[in-house]
Amino acid sequence: MNSEIPEICEKEFEKIVHNEMKGVACIDFFAEWCMPCLMMSPILEDLAQNMKKHIQFAKVNISECSSLAEKFGVSSIPTFIVFKNGKEVDRIVGQQPADIIEEKLMGLCG
């Protein structure tokens, strides 16, 4: 999958979620076989491009890194978990319109 958003697992997860320079991180829990995940991918790419100064984006492939999905109780995909200063502050589950996701994320950047 060609993407500007890095695909991560445990090692990189901590670095991104606890990044002091960008206090907000949005982690996309997905699978390559998940049609709603594939449909959300270009939306997330656009958001990542437009919001890169404020939010760090990353993806966790639950087929390859199931331990993080288990740790955060991800039982449905796509699930976007938003962290602020290392703590989960919001969770968006399922396919959502770009404006809804953007509004939620912008509200956490202030």
QUINORSUL-V945182 format. One record per pair of residues at least 12 apart in sequence whose ideal C-beta (glycine too) atoms are under 7 Angstrom apart, sorted by the first residue. I is the first residue (numbers start at 1). J is the second residue. If there is no record, write none. Layout:
I&J ; I&J
This chain:
1&32 ; 3&45 ; 4&45 ; 4&48 ; 4&49 ; 5&44 ; 5&45 ; 5&48 ; 5&57 ; 5&58 ; 5&59 ; 6&58 ; 7&59 ; 7&61 ; 8&58 ; 8&59 ; 8&60 ; 9&60 ; 9&64 ; 9&65 ; 9&68 ; 10&65 ; 10&67 ; 10&68 ; 13&68 ; 16&56 ; 16&58 ; 17&83 ; 17&86 ; 18&86 ; 19&56 ; 22&54 ; 22&55 ; 22&56 ; 23&84 ; 23&85 ; 24&54 ; 24&55 ; 24&82 ; 24&84 ; 24&108 ; 24&109 ; 25&55 ; 25&56 ; 25&58 ; 25&83 ; 26&55 ; 26&57 ; 26&80 ; 26&82 ; 26&105 ; 27&58 ; 27&60 ; 27&80 ; 27&81 ; 28&44 ; 28&59 ; 28&78 ; 28&80 ; 29&60 ; 29&62 ; 29&69 ; 29&74 ; 29&77 ; 29&78 ; 29&79 ; 29&81 ; 30&59 ; 30&61 ; 30&62 ; 30&77 ; 30&78 ; 31&61 ; 31&62 ; 31&63 ; 31&77 ; 32&61 ; 32&63 ; 34&77 ; 34&78 ; 36&78 ; 36&94 ; 36&95 ; 37&77 ; 37&78 ; 39&95 ; 40&78 ; 40&95 ; 43&98 ; 44&57 ; 46&98 ; 47&98 ; 47&101 ; 47&102 ; 51&105 ; 54&109 ; 55&105 ; 55&109 ; 62&74 ; 62&77 ; 76&93 ; 76&94 ; 78&94 ; 78&95 ; 79&91 ; 79&93 ; 80&92 ; 80&101 ; 82&105 ; 82&108 ; 84&108 ; 89&108 ; 90&104 ; 90&108 ; 92&104
